[in-house]
Each structure stands twice: as structure tokens, then as C-alpha cells.
Amino acid sequence: MLLASHKVGYELRRSRRRSIGFVVGAEGLSVSAPRWVGQQEIEAALREKSTWILRKLQEQRERSARLDAARVEWREGGCLPFLGETVILVLDSRTTGAVLHTEAQALPGVPRLTLHLGLPHHASAEQLRDLVQSWLQRQARRVFEERCRIFADRLGVRMKRLSLSSASTRWGSASVDGSIRLNWRLVHFGLPVIDYVVTHELAHLREMNHSPAFWDVVKSALPDYARAKGVLKHEVVPLLD
């Protein structure tokens, strides 16, 4: 149907709910309506919510474009973010494993980091991906353990165990037994974002909720946490598949 001169398709789902609901996701617009509601009433509700629907659809299109741009090309010269900086992939059969090189004299605007991979030039994309992902996960554990020690001291809490996760929708979690799980893909972000997630989860060891008291705990260790929280919400991580 037309919404403010824009042609919008949608998926209609009938359910036992009492009102009409709208969800805009990666697949587009989904409408849930009670079985007794007629098509005219559904279209009237769509027109009433047209501003919100069109805005959300545009946000999804922009996010999809960012995701496409973030897809990693597994080849010589491909690049990906590491701790907020761009890293260029270099195939170097003289290297064992993966070794990060830093160019202190890099020109402005030119990435100063290269990741040398011990692979031949005919290596497959899958070989590059697996080697780089393994390296990223090792770096993630190293960085996370360091940041957890720093912020556990600031908060006066004890973390008993740190583990990495590959969750698709959660950046971290905390358990009452002192265990912390952090998504290894956080290693793509700069330290301010990593520190925010670390502090967020460690703060749960004092306040296992999201009450005002919890956010006071976060702020006590990271006064500018809102900025990093905003970055985490709107940025996308590279697609490594």
C-alpha cells in the first residue's frame, strides 16, 4: 500500500492479540492483527503510523548498507577493524601464524597496522578467515582480561571467571557466581567501547539489575559511559563469514 506516496509492502500475521502491532526488521515491515480486525482498519492503522514506519524502514536500509560495507574481503590487502583501527591483511609465507606489525611512520589517513599471515598467496578465503578469526579471539581474551582486572579493581568486585561468547545479539553477560561472558567481536571496537561493556557486566556483580543504582555503579567507574554506549548501539561489526 501507499504510505505518504511511498509504496510499502508488509507481512500480515493474524493472532489472538487485542490490538494491531508493527515490527520493522531486516526483512521489512511485519503487521500483527487480531483475527476479527478487517483490512480497512489495518490499513487505517498503517496510515496513522506511517511516519514511524517510514523512518524505521529507512533506518533498516541504512543499516543494511553499513553491513554490506563492513563485509570483509578475505584476500591480500583486505582489511578489518581491530581495537578501533583498520588492519590490512598481508599474506607472508615467512610468518608463522598471524603477527601484527605497526608502522610508526604511517602517512596521515593510511592504516598503520598490518596483520601478516603465514599463508601462501594461493591460500583460500576460508584459510584466511579461520587464521584471522583465531588471532582475533586470542587478542580478545588478552585485552578483555586486562580491562576486567582494571575495572574490577575500580568497582571493588571480584571476577572469578572470564569466557568468550559468539552470541549474535548480546555483547556480554554476568552471573551471580562472578562469571563474566564477553562477545569476542567486541575486539573490533576501540577501548572506550570495550571498557563500557566490561564495566557494565562487572557492575552486575554489585547490582544484578538495570536500576538507577546499577547505572550509578557504572558511572562511578566510567563517567562518560553514555558516549560509548551510543557507539555500540549504532555501529556495526564486520561480517566475517
ChimeraX attribute file (.defattr): number of C-alpha atoms within 10 A of each C-alpha:
attribute: neighborCount
match mode: 1-to-1
recipient: residues
	/A:1	12
	/A:2	12
	/A:3	17
	/A:4	11
	/A:5	7
	/A:6	10
	/A:7	8
	/A:8	16
	/A:9	12
	/A:10	14
	/A:11	12
	/A:12	13
	/A:13	13
	/A:14	13
	/A:15	13
	/A:16	10
	/A:17	11
	/A:18	12
	/A:19	10
	/A:20	17
	/A:21	15
	/A:22	18
	/A:23	16
	/A:24	18
	/A:25	13
	/A:26	12
	/A:27	11
	/A:28	16
	/A:29	18
	/A:30	15
	/A:31	16
	/A:32	19
	/A:33	21
	/A:34	16
	/A:35	12
	/A:36	10
	/A:37	13
	/A:38	10
	/A:39	10
	/A:40	9
	/A:41	12
	/A:42	18
	/A:43	14
	/A:44	11
	/A:45	14
	/A:46	21
	/A:47	16
	/A:48	12
	/A:49	13
	/A:50	17
	/A:51	12
	/A:52	14
	/A:53	20
	/A:54	17
	/A:55	12
	/A:56	17
	/A:57	19
	/A:58	12
	/A:59	15
	/A:60	17
	/A:61	15
	/A:62	12
	/A:63	16
	/A:64	14
	/A:65	11
	/A:66	15
	/A:67	15
	/A:68	12
	/A:69	12
	/A:70	17
	/A:71	15
	/A:72	16
	/A:73	17
	/A:74	20
	/A:75	20
	/A:76	18
	/A:77	13
	/A:78	12
	/A:79	22
	/A:80	22
	/A:81	18
	/A:82	18
	/A:83	18
	/A:84	15
	/A:85	14
	/A:86	16
	/A:87	22
	/A:88	20
	/A:89	23
	/A:90	23
	/A:91	20
	/A:92	18
	/A:93	13
	/A:94	11
	/A:95	12
	/A:96	11
	/A:97	15
	/A:98	21
	/A:99	16
	/A:100	14
	/A:101	14
	/A:102	13
	/A:103	11
	/A:104	8
	/A:105	8
	/A:106	11
	/A:107	9
	/A:108	7
	/A:109	6
	/A:110	10
	/A:111	15
	/A:112	17
	/A:113	20
	/A:114	18
	/A:115	21
	/A:116	23
	/A:117	24
	/A:118	19
	/A:119	20
	/A:120	11
	/A:121	12
	/A:122	9
	/A:123	14
	/A:124	12
	/A:125	13
	/A:126	12
	/A:127	14
	/A:128	21
	/A:129	17
	/A:130	13
	/A:131	15
	/A:132	22
	/A:133	15
	/A:134	13
	/A:135	17
	/A:136	19
	/A:137	18
	/A:138	15
	/A:139	16
	/A:140	23
	/A:141	18
	/A:142	11
	/A:143	15
	/A:144	25
	/A:145	16
	/A:146	11
	/A:147	16
	/A:148	22
	/A:149	14
	/A:150	15
	/A:151	22
	/A:152	18
	/A:153	12
	/A:154	13
	/A:155	18
	/A:156	12
	/A:157	16
	/A:158	17
	/A:159	20
	/A:160	9
	/A:161	12
	/A:162	16
	/A:163	15
	/A:164	18
	/A:165	17
	/A:166	13
	/A:167	13
	/A:168	8
	/A:169	7
	/A:170	11
	/A:171	20
	/A:172	21
	/A:173	18
	/A:174	20
	/A:175	15
	/A:176	11
	/A:177	11
	/A:178	17
	/A:179	17
	/A:180	23
	/A:181	20
	/A:182	25
	/A:183	23
	/A:184	22
	/A:185	21
	/A:186	24
	/A:187	24
	/A:188	21
	/A:189	20
	/A:190	16
	/A:191	17
	/A:192	19
	/A:193	23
	/A:194	26
	/A:195	21
	/A:196	24
	/A:197	25
	/A:198	27
	/A:199	25
	/A:200	25
	/A:201	26
	/A:202	29
	/A:203	28
	/A:204	22
	/A:205	23
	/A:206	17
	/A:207	18
	/A:208	14
	/A:209	12
	/A:210	12
	/A:211	9
	/A:212	10
	/A:213	13
	/A:214	18
	/A:215	16
	/A:216	15
	/A:217	19
	/A:218	25
	/A:219	17
	/A:220	15
	/A:221	20
	/A:222	19
	/A:223	12
	/A:224	13
	/A:225	20
	/A:226	13
	/A:227	12
	/A:228	19
	/A:229	16
	/A:230	11
	/A:231	14
	/A:232	19
	/A:233	8
	/A:234	8
	/A:235	12
	/A:236	16
	/A:237	17
	/A:238	18
	/A:239	13
	/A:240	15
	/A:241	11
